[in-house]
């Protein structure tokens, strides 16, 4: 249960951070002290909302959909990072790249916690829940 709580808290915090930063730029039109690509704040806002509401809830409730949803979030961040590196390396801010790398690390930790919990549970319950 401790792994699930930790994973839920991490998902909530990383999602809330993305919402705050994404909303600041995308909705409130407040600039950042560095150049921000046009679609990146909206992406951060959308993925932040998805991280906080459905995914955190799925993790907390130990849903079987928690792992696929977490994989989707991690994959999305990884794909965006690859696009930023390949297509916008001279343009994108090092802060944007760092934030994306940070999200990938946190979501990797979340997934590791979920897989460890699943393995532990499957040994005890023959795999009925997450």
N, C-alpha and C positions, 0 to 999 in steps of 0.2 A: 504493500500500500504506500510505503514511503516513496518508492520510485514513481508511482502514478502522481502523487501530490507534487513531487519535484518537477516532473515533466509538465504538469498542468500549470504550475506557477511560472516555469520558464516560457511556455507557450503564451501565457497571458502577458507577461512582462515584455517579451520581444514584440508581440503584436501591438501592445499599447504604445511602445516606443515608436513603431512604424506609423501608427495612427497619428500620434502627436506631430511627428516630423512631416509626414505626408500632408496632413491637414494644414499645417502652418504654411506650406508652400502652395499646395493645390487649391485650397479653399480660401484661406486668409490672405493670399498673395503677399506674404511676408518673405522677403528674400533671405537667402543664406549668404554667409560671407565667402562663398565660393560658387563657381558656375554649376548649375544644375540642369541636366538634360530635361527637355520639355515633358516627356511622358513619365519620367521616373517618380515624381511625387505622387501621381495618380496610382501608379503601380504599388508604391509603398502603402498608400492609404487602403487600397483594395485588399492587398495581402495581409495588412495589419488587421483589418476588420474580419477577414476570414480566419486569421490565426486566433483572434480573441474570442469570437462568438462560436462558430460551429466546432472548430478543431479543439479548442480548450475544453469545451463541454464534452466532446466525444472522448477525449483523454480522461477527464475526470470521472465520467460514467463508465469507463473501461469498455467502451463500445468496440466491436470488432472492426468498425470503420476507422478507428483512431490511427492505426498504422498506415493504411492506404492514404488517408487524408494528410498525415504528416509527411509521407513520401512525396505526395503531390506538391506540398509547400516547399519542401527541400529541393525537389526537381525544378520547380519554377524559379527559385532563387539561383540555382546553379546555372540554368539556361540563361537567365538575365545577366549573370556575371560573365558568362562566356561571350554573350553578345556585346557587353560593355567593353570587354578586353579586345575582342576581335574587331569590332566595327568603330568603336569610339575611344581607343586607347589614348590618343593625343588630346581628346576633347573632354572626356569625363574626368571629374575631380577625383583625386586620390581618396577623399573623404567618402565619396559615393562607393568606390570600390571597397574601401575598408568596411563600410557599413554592410555591404552585401556579403563580404567574407565573414563578418561577425555573425550575421544571420545564418549563414550556412553552417558555421561551427555550432551555434546554439541548437539548430534543428537536427544536426547530427547527434548531439548529446541527447536531445529529446527522443529521437528514434532509438538510440542505444538503450535508454532507460525503458522504453516500451518493449523492445525485444527481450531485454533481461527479465522484465516482469512477465511477459508471455511465456518465456522458457520456464521460469519458476512456477508459474500457474499450471502449465501443461504437465509438469511433473507431478503436481499435487492433484489436479482436477481432470486430467486427461483431455485438456484443451477446450473446455466448454466456453470460456470467456477469454478476453484479451489477456 
